[in-house]
Amino acid sequence: MTTAMPDPRAQALLEWLLAETGASRVTLRRDLPGDYPFAVVEEALAPGVASLRDERTVHLPTQPVVLEIMKGNQVVQDDSRAAFDDPAYQRMLEVYGGMAAQIVTPIVVDGEVRAIISLHQLGASRAWTDAEIGLATETAARVKELL
């Protein structure tokens, strides 16, 4: 399995986004060779929040959010539980620790999604502000410079 070398600059950006938003978790997923597409290669976690780095039970290519991301679109969900009825999607929310709201931003290089920044709120829904959406977009742009 191929893994990305940890990048302290990317980690610092994820930690910054977590601190600025007060969210539960921020992940950086990269499309690297291997048996699991878009594995988590870096993450920042609030105290008590579980890591997704080794999670491999969710089939990402069929997830509705990933399908939208692959079109190059940012996905903002204030209430993730209400977003899709799909049983596999609802299971993913639970596997990811009771994810209740998220901002998912693609990082597109040469017309292809090469990485994904995800900002997760666990436990309860959350109305993301325009400023928080902007911070997620800014973080993705800054991480893109590191790829």
Backbone torsions as a table, in degrees:
resi	resn	phi	psi	omega
1	MET	NA	135.5	178.4
2	THR	-93.1	133.0	177.2
3	THR	-124.1	157.2	177.8
4	ALA	-83.4	141.5	174.1
5	MET	-66.4	132.1	178.6
6	PRO	-56.5	139.3	-179.7
7	ASP	-120.3	109.6	-178.1
8	PRO	-61.5	-24.6	177.9
9	ARG	-69.7	-42.8	177.3
10	ALA	-65.2	-43.2	179.0
11	GLN	-58.9	-42.0	179.3
12	ALA	-62.6	-38.2	178.0
13	LEU	-66.0	-40.6	178.2
14	LEU	-65.6	-42.2	177.9
15	GLU	-62.0	-39.9	178.5
16	TRP	-62.1	-46.9	-179.7
17	LEU	-62.7	-41.7	177.9
18	LEU	-60.1	-46.5	-178.5
19	ALA	-66.0	-40.8	-177.6
20	GLU	-68.4	-31.7	-175.9
21	THR	-100.0	-20.6	-175.3
22	GLY	67.4	24.0	179.8
23	ALA	-76.1	-176.5	-177.4
24	SER	-90.9	-35.9	-173.6
25	ARG	-158.0	146.3	170.8
26	VAL	-129.5	130.8	178.1
27	THR	-122.8	151.1	168.6
28	LEU	-117.3	118.9	176.1
29	ARG	-108.2	141.1	178.0
30	ARG	-126.3	146.2	176.5
31	ASP	-86.3	92.4	-177.7
32	LEU	-115.0	156.2	175.5
33	PRO	-57.9	144.6	179.6
34	GLY	145.6	-174.3	-174.3
35	ASP	-91.7	-0.3	-179.4
36	TYR	-134.1	109.4	-177.6
37	PRO	-68.2	140.1	176.5
38	PHE	55.4	53.4	175.2
39	ALA	-69.4	151.3	175.2
40	VAL	-71.5	122.6	179.6
41	VAL	-109.4	-21.8	176.5
42	GLU	-145.4	150.1	174.7
43	GLU	-158.1	153.9	173.8
44	ALA	-122.7	134.1	-172.5
45	LEU	-126.4	137.0	169.5
46	ALA	-70.7	158.4	179.1
47	PRO	-54.1	133.1	177.2
48	GLY	83.6	-1.7	-178.7
49	VAL	-91.4	134.0	-177.6
50	ALA	-76.0	148.6	177.2
51	SER	-75.4	149.9	172.5
52	LEU	-107.5	3.1	-173.2
53	ARG	-55.5	-38.3	-177.8
54	ASP	-104.1	8.1	-178.0
55	GLU	-74.2	125.3	-178.1
56	ARG	-134.5	11.5	-176.4
57	THR	-87.9	-19.7	179.9
58	VAL	-85.6	126.4	178.8
59	HIS	-85.6	94.6	-173.2
60	LEU	-60.7	-41.0	-174.6
61	PRO	-59.5	-19.8	179.7
62	THR	-103.2	0.5	179.8
63	GLN	-73.4	134.7	-177.2
64	PRO	-56.6	-38.3	-179.7
65	VAL	-67.2	-42.2	179.7
66	VAL	-64.5	-38.5	177.5
67	LEU	-59.6	-39.6	178.0
68	GLU	-70.6	-42.1	178.7
69	ILE	-59.8	-39.6	-178.3
70	MET	-65.4	-16.0	173.0
71	LYS	-84.6	-3.6	179.8
72	GLY	90.3	12.4	-176.5
73	ASN	-98.6	138.9	172.0
74	GLN	-75.1	141.3	177.9
75	VAL	-115.4	125.7	177.8
76	VAL	-120.9	120.0	179.0
77	GLN	-124.5	118.8	174.1
78	ASP	-79.9	-29.9	-179.8
79	ASP	-136.2	89.4	-174.9
80	SER	-63.4	-33.0	-178.9
81	ARG	-62.5	-31.4	-178.4
82	ALA	-89.1	-5.8	-172.6
83	ALA	-71.4	-42.1	-177.2
84	PHE	-144.3	140.4	177.5
85	ASP	-86.0	-12.0	-176.3
86	ASP	-49.2	123.9	-177.9
87	PRO	-58.3	-38.2	179.2
88	ALA	-66.4	-35.1	177.1
89	TYR	-67.3	-46.1	179.7
90	GLN	-62.2	-37.8	176.6
91	ARG	-63.4	-41.3	179.0
92	MET	-58.5	-41.2	179.7
93	LEU	-57.9	-41.1	179.4
94	GLU	-71.8	-43.9	178.7
95	VAL	-58.6	-34.9	-179.0
96	TYR	-84.5	19.4	170.9
97	GLY	89.6	24.7	-178.0
98	GLY	81.0	40.3	-178.9
99	MET	-60.8	128.2	-174.2
100	ALA	-117.4	-20.7	178.2
101	ALA	-154.1	151.2	-179.0
102	GLN	-157.9	154.3	167.5
103	ILE	-123.3	122.7	-177.8
104	VAL	-122.2	123.2	-172.3
105	THR	-124.7	122.6	177.9
106	PRO	-76.4	150.1	170.8
107	ILE	-113.1	109.3	-174.1
108	VAL	-102.4	127.5	177.6
109	VAL	-126.6	125.4	179.9
110	ASP	52.4	41.0	175.8
111	GLY	79.6	3.1	-179.4
112	GLU	-123.4	142.1	175.3
113	VAL	-72.2	117.3	-178.1
114	ARG	-107.7	-19.9	-178.7
115	ALA	-157.2	164.7	-178.9
116	ILE	-139.4	130.7	171.4
117	ILE	-102.2	126.2	177.9
118	SER	-122.3	132.8	177.8
119	LEU	-114.3	117.4	-173.5
120	HIS	-113.8	139.6	168.2
121	GLN	-114.5	123.3	-179.8
122	LEU	-97.6	152.0	170.7
123	GLY	91.0	-53.9	-175.8
124	ALA	-138.9	149.5	177.7
125	SER	-61.5	166.2	-174.6
126	ARG	-154.2	134.0	175.2
127	ALA	-87.0	104.1	179.1
128	TRP	-68.4	137.2	178.5
129	THR	-86.5	162.1	175.0
130	ASP	-59.0	-36.7	179.3
131	ALA	-63.7	-41.9	179.6
132	GLU	-66.9	-39.5	176.2
133	ILE	-62.3	-41.2	177.2
134	GLY	-63.4	-38.6	177.8
135	LEU	-64.5	-39.4	177.3
136	ALA	-64.4	-42.0	178.4
137	THR	-64.0	-43.5	178.8
138	GLU	-63.1	-42.5	179.0
139	THR	-61.4	-43.7	178.5
140	ALA	-60.7	-42.1	179.4
141	ALA	-63.8	-39.6	-179.5
142	ARG	-71.6	-36.9	176.4
143	VAL	-67.3	-37.5	178.9
144	LYS	-55.1	-37.6	179.4
145	GLU	-63.6	-20.6	-178.6
146	LEU	-90.1	-14.6	-176.2
147	LEU	-77.3	NA	NA
